[in-house]
Amino acid sequence: MPLLSRDTAELKAVIRDRERIILSQRSVESQLRAVPDTYHPAPLHLFSTLDRDITLDFLADYPTPAQAARVGDKRMDAFCRRHGYTGRVPTDQLVERLQPHLLAASEGTTAGKQFTAQLFASQLRLLNQHIRACNKRIDQLLDVHPDAPIFLSFPGIGPVVAATLIAEMGDDRSHYPDARVLLAEAGLAPVTRASGRMHQVRFRYACNHRMRHAIDWWAFVSTRETDWAANAYEQARARGHGKYRALRGVGARWGRVLWRCWQDNTIYNPEKHSSAAAA
C-alpha cells in the first residue's frame, strides 16, 4: 500500500480503533446482560437495546426487582423526563413491559449481582462515550479531507462507511488503475477457475474484509434509498440469487461508479447515473 497523507493516515487509525472499541463494547454488553438475566431481567425487556443510555439509567436508578416493582405510570414518566427519554413507547406501555419480568432472587444473590451489574454498566457507559468520541473525530476529519465530498455524495454512504473506504483505498489513484482491481480487492469480483472442461465461478474469500463489509452495508442501505439499486437487487433475487449475492451485485455496480468519480475527482451525479442505468 502506498504511503498515506496525514489526513488519511489519521482517519485510518481512528476508524480501525473504533472497530476495536465496538468489539469491546459488544463483549461487555454480553457480560452485563448475563448478570441481570440471573436476578433482575426486567430492564432487559424495557428498551430496544441494553447498551442504550436509558437502559443503563434504569438499571442504575432501579438496580433490584424490589425497587423496580414500585415503578408505576407516574414514576416511569418522571424517570423518562429526568433522563431525557425520546423514544416513541408511551410510559404506560413501558410499565406493562416491566411487570411480567419482576422476578426475585435470594437476598444474597441480589446484593452480589447488583454490585457486579454496576461495574459492567460503568464499563459499558465508558465504551459508549469512546465510540461517540470516535464518531465526532471522524466527522471532524471528514470535514477537512479532500476526498470526503466524493464519498459522502453517494446515497447510502454515511460518515463511518465513507471513512472506512477512504482509509482502505488510500490516496494513490494509480493503486487502482481499473475498477476491476478495486472490486477484486473489495471481494466483489468472483474468482474464476478453469481447467479443461471444468469452469467454476466462486466467491472471493481473499480480499480486504473491511472494504467488503463497508460496501456490503452501503449496498444494503442504498436499496432503501435509490430506485435503481432496489430494482437491481430485486431482479437478482428473481434470478435465484441469495440476498447476499444480490447485495454484492449491487455493491459491484456502486463500486464501478465510485471508482470513476474517485479517479475524476468529481462528486456523484444521480441524474447522470440514473440515465446510464436506464439505458
Secondary structure, DSSP 8 states (H G I E B T S, - for coil): -----HHHHHHHHHHHHHHHHHHHHHHHHHHHHHTHHHH--GGGGTSS-TTSHHHHHHHHHS-SHHHHTT--HHHHHHHHHHTT---SS-HHHHHHHHGGG-----HHHHHHHHHHHHHHHHHHHHHHHHHHHHHHHHHHHHHH-TTHHHHHTSTT--HHHHHHHHHHH-S-GGGSSSHHHHHHHTT-S-EEEEETTEEEEE---SS-HHHHHHHHHHHHHHTTT-HHHHHHHHHHHHTT--HHHHHHHHHHHHHHHHHHHHHHT----HHHHHHHHH-
